[in-house]
């Protein structure tokens, strides 16, 4: 067993038995700095990506990943949708930090900070890429301090004016032009407006490093709700809490409102917020260090559901391992489901090939859990598209890794090409969690592309 799988097994041994763990929402990679975007009935979460092996015991980050969900419990992996290699003018090989994406006029704009290289922007016709560099140079570079120009957050106001905020431990914004790749240079310092960092706006600094002028640290997230503007951010220096301020306009003045997530043993020394409303519910995204067994440079995205107080204030949010308790819709198993659509998994990785994203690194005892699967009146057959390596089987179980067995799909015919494998299943009605448990001998059993019931 490799180190990653051993750490995962040690951390989750008790949780796997009960089947209640839903945080972190991605287990195949280390993901951080979540930036959720609601578009066309789905939530797309853009993340930074901590590599499995760190360099010089520091953040080792080369690309940005994307995951989507229409039910808030099962997440489809779209792979790395952008990377440092997309910027041909830059020879930076590390530092792909916290991103955020937004849609405007059918285009998708991904704002990405590159540690020590300012903030850049990428554009795509699809939320999952491919993204390209429209400028050939940085969008924002304002300081010689490598920590300052990081963590962009983007927002379009009701009047169509777009804002880009960023900064550590100071805060700045620009008013983006409608093209979203340039900004109004007639205000501030050639277009860049510094935000007043005082106790009234962001609270009294608790950091003792001499850099912080208020409780604000980094990772801003700006949005509007019911005529009130919210700025949520990492606060308090290291280790970070999450706090927020509000304002009557997108340009302030900001008023400090306090903490909404305190420290917890399984949180990393950094944190990064993202908040959305989706299908009538409110969700808070953040990251922790649980999956890595406590390594702060290997973080993982988690999410909690919450409700605003009647006055619009945000309550204290507790980071949990259980995560989202109920899906907002059920999954239809009678259409093609990508194998990389996962609520929870053990031991697996994903990769891209000619089929798109596939599930790899499948060994004996690994599994995929898919939540809230609506079998309606019951299925008769199950089919899986896979490419056998050593060959193996898929046990189709309900509600637990060792739950009732519906059938076993044999994936043992070794061919060079992908093949659809089919088996009959016991009829099961209603909504259940589905467990696809992989069985076989030594080595990697097969690669897995998709599945479907009939």
N, C-alpha and C positions, 0 to 999 in steps of 0.2 A: 504493500500500500504506500502511495507517495505521501509526502508531508502534508499537502493540501487536504487529501482525503482523510488522513489521520486526524488532523486538527478538526475537520468538520465532524467526524464521527465522535470525537471526544466531547466537543461542545454540545452536540445535539442528541446524545444517546437517550436522554430521558424524554426529550421533546418528540423524537421520532415515534416512540412507543405510543404516546397519546395522540399523535397526529394533529396537534393543534398549532404547530409552528407555521407562521406565514411570513415572519420577518427574519432575515431580509428577504425582499421579494425576488432577488436574483441570487442563485447559488452557484452558477456555472462560471462566473467571473467576479472579481472584486470591482464594485462600482461605487462611485461617490458623487457628491455635488448634484443631487437630482434637480432637474428642471422640467416639471410637467407642463404639457401644453394640451388643451382640449381642442380637438378638431374633428369635424364630421363624425360625431358619435363615438369617438375614441379618445383615450388619454395616451399621449406619446410622452414618454419620459426620456429625456436626453441626460446622459451621465458622463462624467469623466471615468477613467478606467485605471485603477491601480494594478500594475503588473504583478504576477505571482512571485516573481523574483525581483527584489528591490536592488537598486544600485546605490552604494554609499549610504545605506540606511536612511534613505530620503524618498520623497514622492517620486515614483518612477511611472511616467504617464505619457503614452505616445499617441493615443487616439481617443475618439469620443464615440459612445455607443448609444443605441436607441432601443427602447422596449415599448410595446403598446398593449392596451387592454380595453375591452368594452364592458368588462364586468368588475374590475378592480381587484380580482383575486387570481386570475390567470394572465400571465404576461408573455407575449410573443417577442422573441429575440430577433431583432433586425440586424444584428452584428455591428461592426464598426462602420459608422456612416460617414465619418470624416477622420482625418489624421493630420499630423504635422507635415506629412509628405504632400498634402494638398497645396502647400505654400512654396512654390518653386523659388521664390526670391529669398527664402530663409533657409539656413543650414542648421537650425535648432533641431536637436534629436531627442530632447526631453522637455517636459513642462506643459503638456496639454491639460490645462486646468479647467475650472468650472464653467460650463457652457450654458446658454439659454437660447431657445428658438422661438420664433413667432411667425405667423402667417400674415401676409398682406397682398391683396389683389392676386391671389393664386400662386404666389411665390413664398418660399420658406427661407427665412433668414436665420442663420446659426451664428451667434456671436460667441467667440471663443477667446479666452485669454491665454497667452503663451508666456510662461514665467520668464520675465526679463525681456520680453519682446512686445509688450503692450497688448491691445485688444484688436483682433481681426474679425472679419465677417466672411461667411460662406453663404452661397445661394443655391437653391434647388427648386425644381418643379414638383417635388414630392417630399412629404415629411420624412421619408426614410432615405432620401438621397437618390442618385449621387449628388453631392454638393461640390461646387466649384468656387474658386476665388475670383470675384469680379473686379478686384482693385489692383492686385499685384503688389500691394504694400499694406502696411498696418492701417487700420481705421483710427485707432487711438494710441498715441504714445505721448505722455505728458510729464514723465518724471524719470530721473536717473535711478530712483529707488526701485529695485526689481519687485518689491512687494506691493507697490502702489497701484499699478494698472492691471488689476485682476478682478475677477468675479463680476462680469457684466450682467445686468438684469434689464430687460426691455419691456416696454409697455406702450400701448396705443390708447390715448385718451378718447373720450366720446366725440370730441371735435376733430379727430383725425390726427392730432399732433402726437408724434411718437417721441418717447424719451429713452435714453440709455443712461443708466446709473452704473457706477462701479467704484471700487477703491478699498484699500487697506493701508493704514487705519483711518485715513481720511476718506471723504465721500465726494464724488463729482457727478455731474450729469451734462449731457448735451441734448439739444433738441434735434432729433433726426429729421432729415428731409423726407419727402414722400417716397423717394427711391430707396430708403432704408440703408443706403451704403455711403451716405454723406450726411453732414450736419450743418446747421446754421452757424456760421462763424462770426456773426455780427454781435453776439452777446458774449459776456464773460471774457475769458482770456483766449481770444481767437476761437470762441465757440464753447470753450470748456468752463463750466460754472462750478466753483467749489461750494460745498454746503457747509453752513456754520455748524461746527462740532462743539456744541456746548451742553451743559448738564440738562437744560430744559428740553432740548431736542432729543438727546440720546442717553441721558442719565449720566451719573457721575462715574468716572473711570475707576475700575477696580484693578486694572493692570498697573504694575509697578516698573514697567520697562522704559518709561519716559517717552514712548512713541505715541501713546494714546491720549487724546485730548477729551475723550468722552468714553462712555461704556461701549459704543459701537466699535466693532473690530473688523468684520469683513462679511462677504457673502450676502449682499443685499438682495431682497426680492420685493418688487413693487407691484401693486395691483390696486384696483378700485372696487369698492362694494358699497352700494346704497349711498352714493354721493360722498363717501369717505375714502381717502387714500391711505393705504397701508404700506409701510416699509418694514419688512421683517428681516432680521439679520443675526449673524453670530456676534456675541457680545462677551464682555468680561475678560478679554485677553485669553491666554492659554491656561487651563482648559476652557473651552468655549461653552457658553450657554446660548439659548436663543431668546431674543427680545424683540420688541417692535415699537414703532412710533406711528402716529397718524397725523394727517394734515388735511386742510380744506381744499388744497390744489396739489397737482403733481409736482409743483416746484416748492412746496412747503407753505408756511413755516411748519416744521415738524415738532410734535409734542411727544415726549417719551411716555410710554404706557406700561413698561415693565417686562418681566420675564414671562415666557410661555413654555419653555422647556428647560428644566434644570439639569444638573449633572446626574448621571446614572453610571453604575459600574461597567456596563457593556458599551457605553458611548466612547467614541474616539476623542482624542484631545482637540480635534477640530469638529465642527458641525456645519451644516449648510441647509437652509430651509427652502421649501417650495410649497405654495398653497394654491389649491384650485377648488372650484365648485364643479361637480359633475353629477348629472342625473339626480339633482335634488339633495345631494350630500356635499359636505365639505371635507377635504382631505389635506393632511399635513405630511409632507415628505421630508426626510432627513437622512443622515447616514450614521452608522455605528461601526464597531470593530468586532462584532460577535463572530462572524463567519471565519475570521482569521485567528480566532482564539486570543484576541487582545492586542493585535499588532496595529498601531495607529496609522501606519503607512499602507495598510491593506483594509480598506473600508467597504461597507456594503449599504445599499439603499434600503430604507424601510419606510413604511407609511402607516399613519393612524387616521381614523375617522374622528371628527370632532364637530361640535355645534357652537356657533357664536352665542354669546350672551345676548339678552334682549337689547342692551344698549350698543351692540355692535362690537364689544370688546372680545378679545380672544381668551379663552380660558387656559389654565395650565394644562399642558398636554403631557401625558406620561408615555415614555417610550416602552413598548411592550414587545414580547416575542410572539404574541398571538396575532397582532396586526389586525387586518380587516376581518370582522366576524361574519359578515354576510355579503354575498355578491349582489350586484344591482341588476343582473340578468343571468339567466342560465345558459350554459353552453350547449349548442346543438351538435350531437355526435354523428348526425346523418348527413354531414357534409365534410369535405376535406378539412382536417385539423392539422396544422403544422406540428411536427413533433416537438419543436422548440417553444410551443405554447405550454407554459409550466406554471403551476402554483407552488410546487416544492419539488426538489429533486435531490438525489444523493449520488455523488461520484462522477457526475457527467460534465462534459464541456460542449461547446458549440463551435462550429466553423462554417466558413463559406466555401461553396464549390459551384459547379454549373447549375445546380438545383436551387441555389440560394443558400439560406442558412439551414444547417442540418445538426442533429445531435450526434456527438462523437464520444470517444473514451468510455464506451459502454462495457462494463465488466460484470461478472457474476455478482448478483445481489444489489446492483444499482437499481434505481427506479425513478419514475416520473409520477407525480400526483397532479391530477387535474380536478379542480373543484366545480361543484354545482353542475354536473352533467345531466341533462334532461333526457332520459331514455324513453319518455312517453309511454307507449304501450309495449315497449320491449324490442330488443334487437335480435336478429337471427344469426348474423355473421359479422366478423371483424376482419378488416384487411389492413395491412401495414406495408408501406413502401420502404424497403430497406436494401442495404448492400452488405451481404454476409462477408465477414472476415474469417474469424475462427468458427463462426456459426453459433447459434444459441436459440433460446426461446423467449417469448413474451408471455408472461402470465397476466391474464386480465382479471383484476380483482376489484371489489367494491369496498369503499369506505375505510380501508386499512391496507397496509402492506401485506398482511396475512389474512385479509378479509375473504368473504365468499368468492370462490373461483368461478368465473363465467366461461373461461376457456383458455386454451394455450395455443399460441401461434408459433409454428415452427419456422425459424429463420436460419436454416442450416444449409441451404443450397448455395454453394459458393460459386459466384459468377463475377465476371469483370464489371457487369452492368447492374444497374438498379433493377429490382424486381418487386412485384406486388405479391405478398404472402397472405393467404386467407385461411380462416378457421371458422367453424360453427361455434356459436355461443349459446349458453343458457339464457332463456328469456328473463329479463329483469325490468320491471316497470318503475317509473318515478324518477326523482332527482337524487343522485348519489355523487359522491366523490369517486373518481376513477383512478386506480393505481395500475400502472404498467410496470411490472416487475421483471427484470431481465435475469435470465438464468443461463448458465453454460459452464464451460471449463475455464482453463487459464487463458489469459490474454484478452485483447479486445474482441468482442463477439461480432458486432456489426455496426454499421452506421444507419441512422434512422432519419427518414425524411418527413413522413406524414402517416396519419392513420384515419380510419373512418369505419363506422358501423353501418350495417344495412338492415 
